[in-house]
């Protein structure tokens, strides 16, 4: 069964959105029309990334930024480019996009790796 996360019109280009569902924390970023979804966990210390609600991006909206120690991640790959977790990756969440709705399989949310 699929669980709806959000409708694409709720996520503008160059912005991000935090999502909490069934106690799991994820976030989505949209860049050049493409949507990327990751677990909301910094590979450095495992903390949530945002510094304010839905604030996951740096000042230029070019990179994902961790609020704790400022690590910067590529939006498309989740790779940490700068910071204490350099070279590590945010963990992507497999999702489906159909009829303007982004959803995730219930089984994905139940995986032990889900946070
Ligand atoms: S917890 Fe994210 S950079 Fe340290």
Backbone and ligand atoms as CSV (ligand in chain L), in Angstrom:
chain,resi,resn,atom,element,x,y,z
A,1,UNK,N,N,0.835,-1.198,0.000
A,1,UNK,CA,C,0.000,0.000,0.000
A,1,UNK,C,C,0.875,1.254,0.000
A,2,UNK,N,N,0.436,2.269,-0.749
A,2,UNK,CA,C,1.218,3.503,-0.825
A,2,UNK,C,C,0.677,4.539,0.167
A,3,UNK,N,N,1.597,5.298,0.731
A,3,UNK,CA,C,1.236,6.349,1.677
A,3,UNK,C,C,1.567,7.693,1.030
A,4,UNK,N,N,0.592,8.570,0.956
A,4,UNK,CA,C,0.812,9.876,0.331
A,4,UNK,C,C,1.714,10.749,1.213
A,5,UNK,N,N,2.703,11.371,0.581
A,5,UNK,CA,C,3.567,12.306,1.313
A,5,UNK,C,C,3.114,13.752,1.085
A,6,UNK,N,N,2.937,14.119,-0.184
A,6,UNK,CA,C,2.485,15.472,-0.501
A,6,UNK,C,C,2.135,15.552,-1.983
A,7,UNK,N,N,1.467,16.649,-2.347
A,7,UNK,CA,C,1.194,16.922,-3.761
A,7,UNK,C,C,2.304,17.818,-4.297
A,8,UNK,N,N,2.656,17.629,-5.549
A,8,UNK,CA,C,3.802,18.366,-6.095
A,8,UNK,C,C,3.585,19.879,-6.035
A,9,UNK,N,N,2.337,20.343,-6.099
A,9,UNK,CA,C,2.110,21.799,-6.056
A,9,UNK,C,C,2.452,22.389,-4.684
A,10,UNK,N,N,2.615,21.526,-3.683
A,10,UNK,CA,C,2.983,22.000,-2.338
A,10,UNK,C,C,4.476,22.239,-2.205
A,11,UNK,N,N,5.234,21.834,-3.215
A,11,UNK,CA,C,6.690,21.965,-3.135
A,11,UNK,C,C,7.197,22.742,-4.358
A,12,UNK,N,N,7.543,23.994,-4.121
A,12,UNK,CA,C,8.012,24.848,-5.223
A,12,UNK,C,C,9.457,24.506,-5.572
A,13,UNK,N,N,9.846,24.892,-6.785
A,13,UNK,CA,C,11.230,24.712,-7.188
A,13,UNK,C,C,12.147,25.454,-6.212
A,14,UNK,N,N,13.347,24.929,-5.998
A,14,UNK,CA,C,14.332,25.534,-5.090
A,14,UNK,C,C,13.811,25.657,-3.659
A,15,UNK,N,N,13.012,24.702,-3.255
A,15,UNK,CA,C,12.579,24.707,-1.862
A,15,UNK,C,C,12.545,23.277,-1.331
A,16,UNK,N,N,12.331,23.183,-0.034
A,16,UNK,CA,C,12.334,21.873,0.621
A,16,UNK,C,C,11.160,21.791,1.581
A,17,UNK,N,N,10.884,20.576,2.012
A,17,UNK,CA,C,9.712,20.353,2.860
A,17,UNK,C,C,10.009,19.186,3.790
A,18,UNK,N,N,9.866,19.408,5.071
A,18,UNK,CA,C,10.023,18.321,6.031
A,18,UNK,C,C,8.715,17.552,6.149
A,19,UNK,N,N,8.819,16.256,6.342
A,19,UNK,CA,C,7.632,15.406,6.424
A,19,UNK,C,C,7.817,14.447,7.591
A,20,UNK,N,N,6.791,14.368,8.413
A,20,UNK,CA,C,6.828,13.351,9.465
A,20,UNK,C,C,5.606,12.478,9.280
A,21,UNK,N,N,5.850,11.186,9.153
A,21,UNK,CA,C,4.737,10.289,8.880
A,21,UNK,C,C,4.989,8.983,9.626
A,22,UNK,N,N,4.006,8.542,10.364
A,22,UNK,CA,C,4.151,7.337,11.193
A,22,UNK,C,C,5.397,7.427,12.080
A,23,UNK,N,N,5.707,8.626,12.549
A,23,UNK,CA,C,6.867,8.795,13.421
A,23,UNK,C,C,8.201,8.776,12.698
A,24,UNK,N,N,8.183,8.695,11.367
A,24,UNK,CA,C,9.418,8.700,10.577
A,24,UNK,C,C,9.628,10.095,10.001
A,25,UNK,N,N,10.886,10.479,9.924
A,25,UNK,CA,C,11.192,11.829,9.443
A,25,UNK,C,C,11.893,11.770,8.097
A,26,UNK,N,N,11.303,12.474,7.135
A,26,UNK,CA,C,11.852,12.543,5.788
A,26,UNK,C,C,11.848,14.003,5.368
A,27,UNK,N,N,12.498,14.289,4.268
A,27,UNK,CA,C,12.309,15.605,3.667
A,27,UNK,C,C,12.446,15.487,2.165
A,28,UNK,N,N,11.824,16.427,1.487
A,28,UNK,CA,C,11.849,16.439,0.033
A,28,UNK,C,C,12.413,17.779,-0.433
A,29,UNK,N,N,13.137,17.738,-1.539
A,29,UNK,CA,C,13.685,18.953,-2.147
A,29,UNK,C,C,13.302,18.935,-3.619
A,30,UNK,N,N,12.999,20.097,-4.137
A,30,UNK,CA,C,12.700,20.197,-5.569
A,30,UNK,C,C,13.694,21.139,-6.221
A,31,UNK,N,N,14.306,20.665,-7.267
A,31,UNK,CA,C,15.282,21.487,-7.998
A,31,UNK,C,C,15.109,21.232,-9.485
A,32,UNK,N,N,14.958,22.285,-10.252
A,32,UNK,CA,C,14.739,22.197,-11.695
A,32,UNK,C,C,13.640,21.183,-12.013
A,33,UNK,N,N,12.595,21.230,-11.207
A,33,UNK,CA,C,11.432,20.375,-11.452
A,33,UNK,C,C,11.567,18.963,-10.902
A,34,UNK,N,N,12.796,18.565,-10.581
A,34,UNK,CA,C,13.041,17.209,-10.083
A,34,UNK,C,C,12.831,17.143,-8.572
A,35,UNK,N,N,12.186,16.096,-8.120
A,35,UNK,CA,C,11.960,15.922,-6.683
A,35,UNK,C,C,12.911,14.852,-6.137
A,36,UNK,N,N,13.484,15.157,-4.999
A,36,UNK,CA,C,14.393,14.224,-4.312
A,36,UNK,C,C,13.876,14.054,-2.888
A,37,UNK,N,N,13.863,12.816,-2.407
A,37,UNK,CA,C,13.388,12.561,-1.041
A,37,UNK,C,C,14.472,11.797,-0.278
A,38,UNK,N,N,14.775,12.278,0.923
A,38,UNK,CA,C,15.793,11.645,1.781
A,38,UNK,C,C,15.226,11.467,3.184
A,39,UNK,N,N,15.836,10.531,3.938
A,39,UNK,CA,C,15.572,10.474,5.375
A,39,UNK,C,C,16.194,11.706,6.000
A,40,UNK,N,N,15.509,12.243,7.001
A,40,UNK,CA,C,15.984,13.479,7.640
A,40,UNK,C,C,16.983,13.136,8.752
A,41,UNK,N,N,18.179,12.721,8.321
A,41,UNK,CA,C,19.211,12.319,9.285
A,41,UNK,C,C,20.580,12.653,8.716
A,42,UNK,N,N,21.308,13.470,9.423
A,42,UNK,CA,C,22.648,13.820,8.963
A,42,UNK,C,C,23.577,12.623,9.160
A,43,UNK,N,N,24.387,12.282,8.142
A,43,UNK,CA,C,25.295,11.141,8.305
A,43,UNK,C,C,26.418,11.415,9.309
A,44,UNK,N,N,26.555,12.655,9.772
A,44,UNK,CA,C,27.579,12.940,10.767
A,44,UNK,C,C,27.153,12.409,12.139
A,45,UNK,N,N,26.144,13.010,12.743
A,45,UNK,CA,C,25.731,12.582,14.088
A,45,UNK,C,C,24.312,12.030,14.139
A,46,UNK,N,N,23.664,11.956,13.006
A,46,UNK,CA,C,22.322,11.378,12.982
A,46,UNK,C,C,21.211,12.325,13.388
A,47,UNK,N,N,21.524,13.612,13.474
A,47,UNK,CA,C,20.504,14.581,13.873
A,47,UNK,C,C,19.655,14.989,12.664
A,48,UNK,N,N,18.456,15.524,12.918
A,48,UNK,CA,C,17.675,16.098,11.822
A,48,UNK,C,C,18.443,17.286,11.225
A,49,UNK,N,N,18.195,17.568,9.972
A,49,UNK,CA,C,19.034,18.540,9.261
A,49,UNK,C,C,18.553,19.985,9.343
A,50,UNK,N,N,17.237,20.198,9.464
A,50,UNK,CA,C,16.727,21.554,9.264
A,50,UNK,C,C,16.984,22.460,10.474
A,51,UNK,N,N,17.094,23.763,10.196
A,51,UNK,CA,C,17.338,24.737,11.253
A,51,UNK,C,C,16.069,25.449,11.640
A,52,UNK,N,N,15.043,25.300,10.850
A,52,UNK,CA,C,13.723,25.866,11.098
A,52,UNK,C,C,12.796,25.005,10.256
A,53,UNK,N,N,11.523,25.060,10.531
A,53,UNK,CA,C,10.621,24.222,9.757
A,53,UNK,C,C,10.805,24.409,8.245
A,54,UNK,N,N,11.019,23.331,7.541
A,54,UNK,CA,C,11.171,23.309,6.078
A,54,UNK,C,C,12.433,24.025,5.570
A,55,UNK,N,N,13.343,24.395,6.462
A,55,UNK,CA,C,14.581,25.069,6.037
A,55,UNK,C,C,15.720,24.050,5.996
A,56,UNK,N,N,15.915,23.502,4.825
A,56,UNK,CA,C,16.947,22.480,4.639
A,56,UNK,C,C,18.052,22.954,3.704
A,57,UNK,N,N,17.867,24.111,3.074
A,57,UNK,CA,C,18.798,24.526,2.027
A,57,UNK,C,C,19.683,25.678,2.494
A,58,UNK,N,N,20.808,25.844,1.810
A,58,UNK,CA,C,21.710,26.956,2.137
A,58,UNK,C,C,21.134,28.266,1.580
A,59,UNK,N,N,21.842,29.367,1.781
A,59,UNK,CA,C,21.335,30.686,1.401
A,59,UNK,C,C,21.003,30.829,-0.067
A,60,UNK,N,N,21.686,30.086,-0.923
A,60,UNK,CA,C,21.440,30.167,-2.371
A,60,UNK,C,C,20.434,29.125,-2.849
A,61,UNK,N,N,19.912,28.336,-1.923
A,61,UNK,CA,C,19.049,27.204,-2.292
A,61,UNK,C,C,19.754,26.265,-3.268
A,62,UNK,N,N,21.071,26.198,-3.164
A,62,UNK,CA,C,21.850,25.388,-4.095
A,62,UNK,C,C,22.230,24.042,-3.501
A,63,UNK,N,N,22.331,23.992,-2.175
A,63,UNK,CA,C,22.773,22.765,-1.504
A,63,UNK,C,C,21.915,22.531,-0.269
A,64,UNK,N,N,21.874,21.278,0.165
A,64,UNK,CA,C,21.226,20.953,1.440
A,64,UNK,C,C,22.245,21.239,2.543
A,65,UNK,N,N,21.786,21.873,3.609
A,65,UNK,CA,C,22.710,22.245,4.687
A,65,UNK,C,C,22.241,21.660,6.014
A,66,UNK,N,N,23.156,21.049,6.745
A,66,UNK,CA,C,22.829,20.557,8.089
A,66,UNK,C,C,22.956,21.712,9.076
A,67,UNK,N,N,21.934,21.885,9.904
A,67,UNK,CA,C,21.932,23.001,10.851
A,67,UNK,C,C,22.942,22.809,11.972
A,68,UNK,N,N,23.318,21.567,12.257
A,68,UNK,CA,C,24.139,21.318,13.445
A,68,UNK,C,C,25.586,21.774,13.258
A,69,UNK,N,N,26.248,21.291,12.210
A,69,UNK,CA,C,27.643,21.708,11.982
A,69,UNK,C,C,27.867,22.236,10.569
A,70,UNK,N,N,26.801,22.502,9.852
A,70,UNK,CA,C,26.924,23.188,8.571
A,70,UNK,C,C,27.347,22.347,7.387
A,71,UNK,N,N,27.313,21.031,7.498
A,71,UNK,CA,C,27.679,20.202,6.336
A,71,UNK,C,C,26.786,20.556,5.149
A,72,UNK,N,N,27.370,20.502,3.952
A,72,UNK,CA,C,26.639,20.814,2.728
A,72,UNK,C,C,26.562,19.576,1.833
A,73,UNK,N,N,25.370,19.338,1.300
A,73,UNK,CA,C,25.109,18.133,0.516
A,73,UNK,C,C,24.567,18.522,-0.864
A,74,UNK,N,N,24.989,17.766,-1.865
A,74,UNK,CA,C,24.446,17.951,-3.209
A,74,UNK,C,C,22.978,17.512,-3.221
A,75,UNK,N,N,22.126,18.325,-3.811
A,75,UNK,CA,C,20.688,18.008,-3.800
A,75,UNK,C,C,20.397,16.726,-4.583
A,76,UNK,N,N,21.027,16.577,-5.730
A,76,UNK,CA,C,20.701,15.454,-6.617
A,76,UNK,C,C,21.182,14.109,-6.077
A,77,UNK,N,N,22.328,14.096,-5.408
A,77,UNK,CA,C,22.924,12.820,-5.007
A,77,UNK,C,C,22.899,12.599,-3.503
A,78,UNK,N,N,22.706,13.667,-2.732
A,78,UNK,CA,C,22.787,13.544,-1.273
A,78,UNK,C,C,24.205,13.444,-0.754
A,79,UNK,N,N,25.186,13.615,-1.642
A,79,UNK,CA,C,26.580,13.480,-1.223
A,79,UNK,C,C,27.043,14.701,-0.436
A,80,UNK,N,N,27.723,14.449,0.676
A,80,UNK,CA,C,28.264,15.545,1.478
A,80,UNK,C,C,29.533,16.062,0.795
A,81,UNK,N,N,29.513,17.339,0.427
A,81,UNK,CA,C,30.639,17.946,-0.285
A,81,UNK,C,C,31.591,18.643,0.679
A,82,UNK,N,N,31.036,19.225,1.736
A,82,UNK,CA,C,31.815,20.010,2.687
A,82,UNK,C,C,31.306,19.684,4.083
A,83,UNK,N,N,32.241,19.523,5.043
A,83,UNK,CA,C,31.794,19.311,6.425
A,83,UNK,C,C,32.349,18.027,6.995
A,84,UNK,N,N,31.991,17.747,8.254
A,84,UNK,CA,C,32.578,16.605,8.958
A,84,UNK,C,C,32.201,15.242,8.382
A,85,UNK,N,N,31.137,15.184,7.573
A,85,UNK,CA,C,30.752,13.892,6.985
A,85,UNK,C,C,31.076,13.856,5.490
A,86,UNK,N,N,32.012,14.688,5.086
A,86,UNK,CA,C,32.394,14.785,3.671
A,86,UNK,C,C,32.604,13.396,3.050
A,87,UNK,N,N,31.981,13.199,1.874
A,87,UNK,CA,C,32.105,11.921,1.171
A,87,UNK,C,C,30.983,10.942,1.518
A,88,UNK,N,N,30.304,11.166,2.644
A,88,UNK,CA,C,29.168,10.298,2.991
A,88,UNK,C,C,27.909,10.829,2.300
A,89,UNK,N,N,26.849,10.054,2.388
A,89,UNK,CA,C,25.618,10.407,1.678
A,89,UNK,C,C,24.412,10.436,2.604
A,90,UNK,N,N,23.492,11.338,2.304
A,90,UNK,CA,C,22.140,11.238,2.858
A,90,UNK,C,C,21.508,9.995,2.239
A,91,UNK,N,N,20.623,9.360,2.981
A,91,UNK,CA,C,20.009,8.139,2.464
A,91,UNK,C,C,18.711,8.470,1.725
A,92,UNK,N,N,18.671,8.125,0.431
A,92,UNK,CA,C,17.464,8.427,-0.342
A,92,UNK,C,C,16.293,7.531,0.045
A,93,UNK,N,N,15.106,8.060,-0.115
A,93,UNK,CA,C,13.878,7.308,0.137
A,93,UNK,C,C,13.239,7.005,-1.214
A,94,UNK,N,N,13.026,5.734,-1.539
A,94,UNK,CA,C,12.372,5.423,-2.805
A,94,UNK,C,C,10.914,5.890,-2.778
A,95,UNK,N,N,10.508,6.598,-3.809
A,95,UNK,CA,C,9.133,7.115,-3.816
A,95,UNK,C,C,8.539,6.976,-5.206
A,96,UNK,N,N,7.236,7.180,-5.280
A,96,UNK,CA,C,6.537,7.161,-6.559
A,96,UNK,C,C,5.911,8.513,-6.794
A,97,UNK,N,N,5.907,8.921,-8.046
A,97,UNK,CA,C,5.255,10.166,-8.424
A,97,UNK,C,C,4.198,9.826,-9.466
A,98,UNK,N,N,2.942,10.022,-9.114
A,98,UNK,CA,C,1.853,9.719,-10.045
A,98,UNK,C,C,0.748,10.737,-9.854
A,99,UNK,N,N,0.279,11.293,-10.977
A,99,UNK,CA,C,-0.822,12.269,-10.942
A,99,UNK,C,C,-0.549,13.409,-9.961
A,100,UNK,N,N,0.704,13.861,-9.924
A,100,UNK,CA,C,1.040,15.002,-9.079
A,100,UNK,C,C,1.102,14.689,-7.598
A,101,UNK,N,N,1.128,13.421,-7.262
A,101,UNK,CA,C,1.203,13.033,-5.856
A,101,UNK,C,C,2.464,12.201,-5.627
A,102,UNK,N,N,3.226,12.593,-4.594
A,102,UNK,CA,C,4.418,11.844,-4.216
A,102,UNK,C,C,4.042,10.918,-3.066
A,103,UNK,N,N,4.323,9.649,-3.239
A,103,UNK,CA,C,3.976,8.699,-2.187
A,103,UNK,C,C,5.093,7.681,-2.002
A,104,UNK,N,N,5.025,7.002,-0.891
A,104,UNK,CA,C,6.057,6.036,-0.544
A,104,UNK,C,C,5.356,4.749,-0.117
A,105,UNK,N,N,5.985,3.626,-0.411
A,105,UNK,CA,C,5.387,2.344,-0.029
A,105,UNK,C,C,5.406,2.218,1.495
A,106,UNK,N,N,4.321,1.712,2.029
A,106,UNK,CA,C,4.224,1.528,3.480
A,106,UNK,C,C,5.391,0.685,3.987
A,107,UNK,N,N,5.793,-0.291,3.175
A,107,UNK,CA,C,6.886,-1.190,3.576
A,107,UNK,C,C,8.197,-0.424,3.774
A,108,UNK,N,N,8.389,0.640,2.981
A,108,UNK,CA,C,9.620,1.440,3.111
A,108,UNK,C,C,9.655,2.112,4.485
A,109,UNK,N,N,8.504,2.589,4.937
A,109,UNK,CA,C,8.432,3.262,6.235
A,109,UNK,C,C,8.639,2.288,7.397
A,110,UNK,N,N,8.437,1.009,7.125
A,110,UNK,CA,C,8.558,0.007,8.185
A,110,UNK,C,C,9.941,-0.635,8.227
A,111,UNK,N,N,10.769,-0.334,7.229
A,111,UNK,CA,C,12.121,-0.916,7.223
A,111,UNK,C,C,12.900,-0.475,8.460
A,112,UNK,N,N,13.764,-1.334,8.952
A,112,UNK,CA,C,14.566,-0.956,10.127
A,112,UNK,C,C,15.423,0.280,9.861
A,113,UNK,N,N,15.771,0.513,8.601
A,113,UNK,CA,C,16.609,1.682,8.291
A,113,UNK,C,C,15.801,2.968,8.296
A,114,UNK,N,N,14.475,2.867,8.311
A,114,UNK,CA,C,13.627,4.067,8.341
A,114,UNK,C,C,13.772,4.744,9.687
A,115,UNK,N,N,13.754,6.061,9.663
A,115,UNK,CA,C,13.958,6.772,10.923
A,115,UNK,C,C,12.889,7.828,11.109
L,1,LIG,S1,S,25.355,16.637,12.642
L,1,LIG,FE1,FE,25.230,17.376,10.603
L,1,LIG,S2,S,27.175,18.218,10.257
L,1,LIG,FE2,FE,27.321,17.467,12.293
